[in-house]
Every structure is written in structure tokens, then in C-alpha cells.
């Protein structure tokens, strides 16, 4: 009984992996998501530096 359940589960998993229905850009979405996560991590790591540089740029603006 367990062997049958295992074989059915593996067959369904194999069908899902080979199924070409749905989004064809799935890999592209995963890559873009990975890039966004990496960029968010970089910005969070250097948040103070980025905020200080933007603040310096804003302080240099003058309104006449």
C-alpha cells in the first residue's frame, strides 16, 4: 500500500515537473525575484550610507 502511494506521488510529481501548461516565464520570474531580494539586502546593509549621501545632496539644494 505504501509503495503504491509512493509511486502515485512520484508519478504526479513527475507530471507536474513536465507539464508545460501555465506560465512559460516562471524561470524569468524567479530570477527577477532573486535580483530584487539581493538588491533589497544590499540597500538594507548600506542604508545609513545611502541615507547620508541623499541627505547631503538635499542639503546642497537651495531655493531662491
N, C-alpha and C positions, 0 to 999 in steps of 0.2 A: 504494500500500500504506500509506504513512504517512497519507494523507488518510483512508483507511478506519479506521485505528486511532484517529485523532483524532476522527472522527465518532462511533465507538463509545464512546470515552471520554467525550465530551461528552454523548451520549445517556444513558449510565449516571449521570453526574454530575447531569444534569437529573432523571432518575428518582429519585435519592436525595434531591434537594432538594424534590421534590414529593410524595414518599412520606409518607403520613400514618400509617404503622404505627409502633408503638413508643410511647415516652414523649411524652405531649402536653404535659408540663410542662418541656420542655427549656429553653425561654427562661427560665422561672422559676428553674430550677436554675442557669443561667449568671448571672443577676442576683444571686442569693443568694451564689454563689461569688465574684463580683466584690466584693460588700459585705464578705464575710469577708476577702478579700485586702486591701482598703483598710483595714479595722479593724486587721488584723494589722500593716500598715505603720505606722499611727498609733501603736499600742501599742509597736512596736519603736522608733520615733522618740522617744517620750516615756517610755521605760522607766524611766530614772533618776528622773524627776519622779514617776511613778506609784508606784514602789517607795518613794521617800522619804515620800510622803504616807501610804501604807499603814503604813509603819514608825512614823510619828508617831502615827497613830491607835492602833496596837497598843501603843505606849509609854504612851499615856494610860489604857489599861485597867488596873485594879488588882483583884487578887483578895484578898478579906478572909477 
